[in-house]
Amino acid sequence: MRIIEVEQRKLESIENYILSFFNQKNRQRILTKEIFNSTGAFSNADLVRAFEDLEKHWRLLVRYTDEGNDWISLTPEGLKYADVSRYDDGVAPLPHPPKSSTINGRT
């Protein structure tokens, strides 16, 4: 098995953990530190890589900062995928457009 395949399987495992965490909490948004503190099975760096992939590649979540707190919030597609039925109060942040849809990487 090639290293790339092993890393991809590891990333998928971490992404599944993150989505199942949302499902277990039945919440649309979660403080990132809640996920960091929830497991010792994955490093924070691996979790951040999974956040990035879920945000940029799959468009299932959005990362943002609000009043000094780092949050991750499921997009409407993410809510369906994670089977989360509870919508948090307020408007969910909109994902940033992918770089390929911007001019020179700028919006």
VEXDREN-2710 file (C-alpha; in Angstrom, 1 decimal):
% VEXDREN-2710
k/r/px/py/pz
1/MET/0.0/0.0/0.0
2/ARG/1.3/3.4/-0.9
3/ILE/1.9/6.2/1.7
4/ILE/-0.7/8.4/0.0
5/GLU/-3.4/5.7/0.3
6/VAL/-2.6/5.3/4.0
7/GLU/-2.7/9.0/4.6
8/GLN/-6.0/9.3/2.7
9/ARG/-7.5/6.5/4.9
10/LYS/-6.3/8.3/8.0
11/LEU/-7.8/11.6/6.9
12/GLU/-11.2/9.8/6.1
13/SER/-11.2/8.3/9.5
14/ILE/-10.6/11.6/11.2
15/GLU/-13.3/13.3/9.1
16/ASN/-15.8/10.5/10.0
17/TYR/-14.9/11.1/13.7
18/ILE/-15.6/14.9/13.3
19/LEU/-18.9/14.3/11.6
20/SER/-20.0/11.7/14.1
21/PHE/-19.0/14.2/16.9
22/PHE/-21.5/16.7/15.4
23/ASN/-24.1/13.9/15.2
24/GLN/-23.6/12.8/18.8
25/LYS/-23.9/16.4/20.0
26/ASN/-26.8/17.1/17.6
27/ARG/-25.5/20.7/17.1
28/GLN/-24.8/22.7/14.0
29/ARG/-21.7/24.5/15.4
30/ILE/-19.1/23.5/17.9
31/LEU/-16.1/25.2/19.4
32/THR/-13.0/23.7/17.8
33/LYS/-11.5/23.2/21.3
34/GLU/-14.4/20.8/22.1
35/ILE/-13.2/18.5/19.3
36/PHE/-9.5/18.9/20.3
37/ASN/-10.4/17.9/23.9
38/SER/-12.7/15.1/22.9
39/THR/-10.0/12.6/21.9
40/GLY/-6.4/11.6/22.2
41/ALA/-6.6/9.4/19.2
42/PHE/-5.7/12.2/16.7
43/SER/-3.3/15.1/17.0
44/ASN/-4.6/18.6/16.8
45/ALA/-2.7/19.1/13.5
46/ASP/-4.4/16.0/12.0
47/LEU/-7.8/17.4/13.2
48/VAL/-7.1/20.7/11.6
49/ARG/-6.1/19.0/8.3
50/ALA/-9.5/17.2/8.4
51/PHE/-11.3/20.5/9.1
52/GLU/-9.6/22.0/6.1
53/ASP/-10.5/19.1/3.8
54/LEU/-14.1/19.0/5.0
55/GLU/-14.3/22.8/4.4
56/LYS/-12.4/23.2/1.1
57/HIS/-12.9/19.9/-0.6
58/TRP/-16.2/18.7/0.6
59/ARG/-17.8/22.0/1.6
60/LEU/-19.4/20.3/4.6
61/LEU/-18.3/22.8/7.2
62/VAL/-17.1/26.3/7.7
63/ARG/-14.4/27.5/10.1
64/TYR/-14.7/31.0/11.6
65/THR/-13.9/33.1/14.7
66/ASP/-16.5/34.8/16.7
67/GLU/-15.7/37.0/19.7
68/GLY/-12.2/35.4/20.0
69/ASN/-13.5/31.8/19.8
70/ASP/-12.7/29.4/17.0
71/TRP/-15.8/27.6/15.7
72/ILE/-16.7/25.0/13.1
73/SER/-20.2/25.0/11.7
74/LEU/-21.9/22.5/9.4
75/THR/-23.1/23.8/6.1
76/PRO/-26.6/22.8/5.0
77/GLU/-25.0/19.8/3.1
78/GLY/-22.9/19.0/6.2
79/LEU/-26.1/18.9/8.4
80/LYS/-27.6/16.3/6.0
81/TYR/-24.4/14.3/5.8
82/ALA/-23.8/14.3/9.6
83/ASP/-27.6/13.7/10.2
84/VAL/-27.9/16.6/12.5
85/SER/-31.4/17.9/12.9
86/ARG/-30.8/20.8/15.4
87/TYR/-30.1/24.2/13.8
88/ASP/-28.4/26.7/16.1
89/ASP/-29.9/30.2/16.5
90/GLY/-28.5/32.9/14.2
91/VAL/-27.4/32.8/10.6
92/ALA/-24.7/30.2/9.8
93/PRO/-21.6/31.8/8.2
94/LEU/-21.3/31.4/4.5
95/PRO/-18.3/29.4/3.2
96/HIS/-15.6/31.3/1.4
97/PRO/-15.5/30.8/-2.3
98/PRO/-12.8/28.3/-3.5
99/LYS/-9.7/29.9/-4.8
100/SER/-10.3/28.6/-8.3
101/SER/-13.4/30.8/-8.4
102/THR/-11.6/34.0/-7.5
103/ILE/-9.3/36.2/-9.4
104/ASN/-5.6/35.6/-8.5
105/GLY/-6.8/34.0/-5.2
106/ARG/-8.6/37.2/-4.1
107/THR/-12.3/37.9/-3.8
END
